[in-house]
Amino acid sequence: MLHEEKIDYIYETLRKQEGRYKRAIWSKWIFRTLVIWYLYYSFVYLLPGYIDNLKEMLTPNITKSVSESIDKIDKEELINKFKSLITK
């Protein structure tokens, strides 16, 4: 009777270990799948939004008065100054 109890104990222990092993494999693959899904989601949906926000922050806001003052610049004078720099 003692040998049968030992065999039953070993069998139950192995069955429990196998169950834990299977659950560990499932949890690893679920975690990996979630990480890959999150990376895909962030590259496709989040990153373009962040890039657009960054572009808006870095792009200067040119008002109408600034654009009018740019129009008042004497372009011929600037061209002549650049030509004189090149010829030196």
LUMFIGU-908888 format. One line per field, with one value per atom (N, C-alpha, C): residue number from 1; atom name; residue in one letter; chain; x negated, y negated, z. Coordinates in Angstrom, 3 decimals. Layout:
n <- [NUM_...] .
atom <- [CA_...] .
res <- [A_...] .
chain <- [A_...] .
east <- [X_...] .
north <- [Y_...] .
up <- [Z_...] .
//
This chain:
n <- [1_1_1_2_2_2_3_3_3_4_4_4_5_5_5_6_6_6_7_7_7_8_8_8_9_9_9_10_10_10_11_11_11_12_12_12_13_13_13_14_14_14_15_15_15_16_16_16_17_17_17_18_18_18_19_19_19_20_20_20_21_21_21_22_22_22_23_23_23_24_24_24_25_25_25_26_26_26_27_27_27_28_28_28_29_29_29_30_30_30_31_31_31_32_32_32_33_33_33_34_34_34_35_35_35_36_36_36_37_37_37_38_38_38_39_39_39_40_40_40_41_41_41_42_42_42_43_43_43_44_44_44_45_45_45_46_46_46_47_47_47_48_48_48_49_49_49_50_50_50_51_51_51_52_52_52_53_53_53_54_54_54_55_55_55_56_56_56_57_57_57_58_58_58_59_59_59_60_60_60_61_61_61_62_62_62_63_63_63_64_64_64_65_65_65_66_66_66_67_67_67_68_68_68_69_69_69_70_70_70_71_71_71_72_72_72_73_73_73_74_74_74_75_75_75_76_76_76_77_77_77_78_78_78_79_79_79_80_80_80_81_81_81_82_82_82_83_83_83_84_84_84_85_85_85_86_86_86_87_87_87_88_88_88] .
atom <- [N_CA_C_N_CA_C_N_CA_C_N_CA_C_N_CA_C_N_CA_C_N_CA_C_N_CA_C_N_CA_C_N_CA_C_N_CA_C_N_CA_C_N_CA_C_N_CA_C_N_CA_C_N_CA_C_N_CA_C_N_CA_C_N_CA_C_N_CA_C_N_CA_C_N_CA_C_N_CA_C_N_CA_C_N_CA_C_N_CA_C_N_CA_C_N_CA_C_N_CA_C_N_CA_C_N_CA_C_N_CA_C_N_CA_C_N_CA_C_N_CA_C_N_CA_C_N_CA_C_N_CA_C_N_CA_C_N_CA_C_N_CA_C_N_CA_C_N_CA_C_N_CA_C_N_CA_C_N_CA_C_N_CA_C_N_CA_C_N_CA_C_N_CA_C_N_CA_C_N_CA_C_N_CA_C_N_CA_C_N_CA_C_N_CA_C_N_CA_C_N_CA_C_N_CA_C_N_CA_C_N_CA_C_N_CA_C_N_CA_C_N_CA_C_N_CA_C_N_CA_C_N_CA_C_N_CA_C_N_CA_C_N_CA_C_N_CA_C_N_CA_C_N_CA_C_N_CA_C_N_CA_C_N_CA_C_N_CA_C_N_CA_C_N_CA_C_N_CA_C_N_CA_C_N_CA_C_N_CA_C_N_CA_C_N_CA_C_N_CA_C_N_CA_C_N_CA_C] .
res <- [M_M_M_L_L_L_H_H_H_E_E_E_E_E_E_K_K_K_I_I_I_D_D_D_Y_Y_Y_I_I_I_Y_Y_Y_E_E_E_T_T_T_L_L_L_R_R_R_K_K_K_Q_Q_Q_E_E_E_G_G_G_R_R_R_Y_Y_Y_K_K_K_R_R_R_A_A_A_I_I_I_W_W_W_S_S_S_K_K_K_W_W_W_I_I_I_F_F_F_R_R_R_T_T_T_L_L_L_V_V_V_I_I_I_W_W_W_Y_Y_Y_L_L_L_Y_Y_Y_Y_Y_Y_S_S_S_F_F_F_V_V_V_Y_Y_Y_L_L_L_L_L_L_P_P_P_G_G_G_Y_Y_Y_I_I_I_D_D_D_N_N_N_L_L_L_K_K_K_E_E_E_M_M_M_L_L_L_T_T_T_P_P_P_N_N_N_I_I_I_T_T_T_K_K_K_S_S_S_V_V_V_S_S_S_E_E_E_S_S_S_I_I_I_D_D_D_K_K_K_I_I_I_D_D_D_K_K_K_E_E_E_E_E_E_L_L_L_I_I_I_N_N_N_K_K_K_F_F_F_K_K_K_S_S_S_L_L_L_I_I_I_T_T_T_K_K_K] .
chain <- [A_A_A_A_A_A_A_A_A_A_A_A_A_A_A_A_A_A_A_A_A_A_A_A_A_A_A_A_A_A_A_A_A_A_A_A_A_A_A_A_A_A_A_A_A_A_A_A_A_A_A_A_A_A_A_A_A_A_A_A_A_A_A_A_A_A_A_A_A_A_A_A_A_A_A_A_A_A_A_A_A_A_A_A_A_A_A_A_A_A_A_A_A_A_A_A_A_A_A_A_A_A_A_A_A_A_A_A_A_A_A_A_A_A_A_A_A_A_A_A_A_A_A_A_A_A_A_A_A_A_A_A_A_A_A_A_A_A_A_A_A_A_A_A_A_A_A_A_A_A_A_A_A_A_A_A_A_A_A_A_A_A_A_A_A_A_A_A_A_A_A_A_A_A_A_A_A_A_A_A_A_A_A_A_A_A_A_A_A_A_A_A_A_A_A_A_A_A_A_A_A_A_A_A_A_A_A_A_A_A_A_A_A_A_A_A_A_A_A_A_A_A_A_A_A_A_A_A_A_A_A_A_A_A_A_A_A_A_A_A_A_A_A_A_A_A_A_A_A_A_A_A_A_A_A_A_A_A_A_A_A_A_A_A] .
east <- [-0.816_0.000_-0.865_-1.989_-2.870_-3.414_-3.749_-4.272_-3.207_-1.978_-0.888_-0.657_-0.772_-0.612_-1.743_-2.954_-4.084_-3.889_-3.438_-3.208_-2.098_-1.035_0.059_-0.412_-1.232_-1.757_-2.634_-3.516_-4.390_-3.552_-2.551_-1.691_-0.946_-0.392_0.320_-0.630_-1.825_-2.809_-3.197_-3.441_-3.786_-2.634_-1.418_-0.260_-0.112_-0.332_-0.278_-1.390_-2.595_-3.705_-3.431_-2.847_-2.517_-1.474_-0.500_0.505_-0.109_-1.009_-1.691_-2.548_-3.205_-4.040_-3.194_-2.040_-1.159_-0.629_-0.245_0.227_-0.876_-2.108_-3.236_-3.479_-3.397_-3.586_-2.483_-1.236_-0.123_-0.297_-0.680_-0.828_-1.975_-3.077_-4.174_-3.729_-3.007_-2.599_-1.515_-0.661_0.334_-0.369_-1.355_-2.109_-2.847_-3.510_-4.226_-3.275_-2.119_-1.125_-0.650_-0.402_0.026_-1.054_-2.302_-3.398_-3.500_-3.413_-3.476_-2.281_-1.094_0.095_-0.069_-0.605_-0.791_-1.801_-2.890_-3.867_-3.241_-2.469_-1.781_-0.824_-0.034_0.936_0.234_-0.868_-1.553_-2.179_-2.741_-3.332_-2.278_-1.135_-0.125_0.756_1.129_2.105_1.522_0.641_0.144_-0.993_-1.942_-3.125_-2.799_-1.905_-1.578_-0.987_-0.187_0.357_-0.732_-1.676_-2.786_-3.640_-3.862_-4.661_-3.948_-2.632_-1.878_-1.938_-1.794_-1.887_-3.273_-4.297_-5.661_-5.885_-5.349_-5.471_-4.794_-3.623_-2.925_-3.714_-4.366_-5.138_-6.389_-7.015_-8.270_-8.084_-6.933_-6.689_-6.331_-7.014_-6.685_-5.329_-4.642_-3.339_-3.547_-3.456_-3.689_-2.365_-2.345_-1.129_-1.125_-0.027_0.126_-0.840_-1.077_-1.975_-3.405_-3.805_-5.151_-5.256_-4.232_-4.286_-4.255_-3.574_-3.572_-4.947_-5.617_-6.947_-7.956_-7.733_-8.606_-8.427_-7.209_-6.953_-7.631_-7.835_-8.426_-9.944_-10.557_-12.011_-12.393_-13.426_-13.905_-14.700_-14.103_-14.704_-15.935_-15.901_-17.036_-18.275_-18.058_-19.180_-19.807_-18.978_-19.502_-20.261_-19.734_-20.402_-21.758_-21.820_-23.093_-24.107_-23.641_-24.551_-25.096_-24.239_-24.697_-25.655_-25.392_-26.296_-27.661_-27.656_-28.931_-29.703_-28.984_-29.654_-30.258_-29.548_-30.031_-31.247_-31.234_-32.343_-33.611_-33.550_-34.753_-35.639] .
north <- [1.188_0.000_-1.259_-1.201_-2.355_-2.753_-1.799_-2.097_-2.758_-2.319_-2.909_-4.366_-4.658_-6.034_-6.924_-6.390_-7.138_-7.418_-6.399_-6.549_-7.569_-7.490_-8.464_-9.889_-10.025_-11.334_-11.894_-11.068_-11.492_-11.878_-11.094_-11.378_-12.702_-12.926_-14.182_-15.381_-15.212_-16.296_-16.633_-15.604_-15.842_-16.503_-16.113_-16.703_-18.177_-18.519_-19.912_-20.742_-20.179_-20.886_-21.130_-20.151_-20.313_-21.415_-21.479_-22.541_-23.914_-24.029_-25.302_-25.687_-24.702_-24.953_-25.458_-24.842_-25.266_-26.685_-26.982_-28.331_-29.363_-29.001_-29.922_-30.200_-29.178_-29.379_-30.272_-30.007_-30.845_-32.291_-32.500_-33.881_-34.590_-33.887_-34.498_-34.935_-34.055_-34.385_-35.457_-35.480_-36.561_-37.893_-37.904_-39.121_-39.596_-38.668_-39.033_-39.584_-38.971_-39.443_-40.840_-41.095_-42.430_-43.477_-43.125_-44.068_-44.392_-43.369_-43.597_-44.431_-44.147_-44.926_-46.381_-46.611_-47.980_-48.725_-48.066_-48.715_-49.084_-48.188_-48.476_-49.657_-49.621_-50.684_-52.025_-52.038_-53.298_-53.850_-52.997_-53.484_-53.970_-53.307_-53.659_-54.810_-54.834_-55.815_-56.912_-56.587_-57.588_-58.430_-57.797_-58.500_-59.618_-59.409_-60.530_-61.736_-61.490_-62.598_-63.349_-62.617_-63.261_-64.067_-63.536_-64.248_-65.519_-65.447_-66.650_-67.703_-67.289_-68.240_-68.866_-68.053_-68.564_-69.565_-69.269_-70.218_-71.541_-71.483_-72.714_-73.517_-72.822_-73.530_-74.169_-73.509_-74.013_-75.013_-74.991_-75.900_-77.279_-78.303_-79.643_-80.098_-80.843_-81.372_-82.755_-82.841_-84.104_-84.848_-86.021_-86.829_-87.695_-88.351_-89.175_-90.357_-90.936_-92.087_-91.694_-90.511_-90.049_-89.828_-89.214_-88.976_-90.290_-91.312_-92.628_-93.280_-93.109_-93.701_-92.981_-91.709_-90.981_-91.522_-91.866_-92.414_-93.771_-94.510_-95.840_-95.802_-94.649_-94.542_-94.817_-95.599_-95.912_-94.723_-93.997_-92.770_-93.060_-94.113_-94.467_-94.783_-95.457_-95.782_-94.516_-93.553_-92.291_-91.520_-91.499_-90.794_-91.423_-92.742_-93.417_-93.132_-93.059_-92.746_-91.328_-90.385_-89.000_-88.865_-89.599_-89.570_-90.125_-91.190_-91.778_-90.827_-90.034_-89.051_-87.922_-87.515_-86.417_-86.826_-88.041_-88.495_-88.790_-88.960_-89.262_-88.086] .
up <- [0.000_0.000_0.000_0.631_0.736_-0.634_-1.469_-2.802_-3.673_-3.538_-4.328_-3.929_-2.653_-2.192_-2.719_-2.744_-3.276_-4.764_-5.481_-6.918_-7.158_-6.372_-6.515_-6.205_-5.173_-4.806_-5.930_-6.469_-7.568_-8.784_-9.106_-10.253_-10.069_-8.905_-8.636_-8.690_-8.154_-8.174_-9.609_-10.416_-11.819_-12.579_-12.289_-12.951_-12.572_-11.309_-10.873_-11.517_-11.589_-12.218_-13.697_-14.350_-15.762_-15.954_-15.073_-15.142_-14.944_-13.965_-13.731_-14.931_-15.540_-16.702_-17.874_-18.092_-19.186_-18.941_-17.705_-17.395_-17.576_-17.230_-17.401_-18.884_-19.711_-21.148_-21.704_-21.323_-21.795_-21.364_-20.118_-19.644_-20.359_-20.641_-21.377_-22.763_-23.471_-24.832_-24.860_-23.876_-23.800_-23.555_-22.666_-22.395_-23.643_-24.339_-25.564_-26.612_-26.758_-27.727_-27.371_-26.098_-25.673_-25.917_-25.693_-25.935_-27.424_-28.256_-29.703_-30.159_-29.647_-29.995_-29.566_-28.368_-27.893_-28.756_-29.148_-30.019_-31.357_-31.927_-33.188_-33.011_-31.953_-31.686_-31.507_-30.766_-30.513_-31.785_-32.645_-33.883_-34.868_-34.901_-35.897_-35.431_-34.154_-33.691_-32.803_-31.900_-30.951_-31.516_-32.182_-32.660_-33.647_-34.628_-35.527_-34.794_-33.781_-32.990_-32.252_-31.669_-30.976_-31.947_-33.143_-34.135_-34.566_-34.779_-35.152_-34.055_-32.797_-31.685_-31.614_-31.858_-31.824_-32.953_-34.134_-35.253_-34.915_-34.296_-33.926_-32.897_-31.969_-30.946_-31.546_-32.507_-33.058_-34.188_-34.846_-35.961_-35.414_-35.877_-35.372_-35.889_-35.068_-35.428_-36.047_-37.362_-38.067_-38.171_-37.580_-37.625_-38.875_-39.097_-40.288_-40.267_-39.115_-39.044_-39.401_-39.011_-39.349_-40.849_-41.442_-42.888_-43.657_-43.151_-43.804_-43.711_-42.570_-42.429_-43.325_-43.576_-44.500_-45.913_-46.271_-47.602_-47.798_-46.709_-46.808_-46.982_-46.855_-46.979_-48.437_-48.585_-49.928_-50.457_-51.374_-51.875_-52.731_-53.478_-54.328_-53.489_-52.383_-51.504_-50.934_-50.512_-49.997_-51.064_-52.279_-53.372_-53.642_-53.653_-53.884_-52.778_-51.520_-50.405_-50.523_-50.894_-51.049_-52.231_-53.290_-54.453_-54.072_-53.279_-52.872_-51.950_-51.135_-50.284_-51.110_-52.142_-52.977_-53.782_-54.276_-55.132_-54.351_-53.083_-52.275_-52.125] .
//
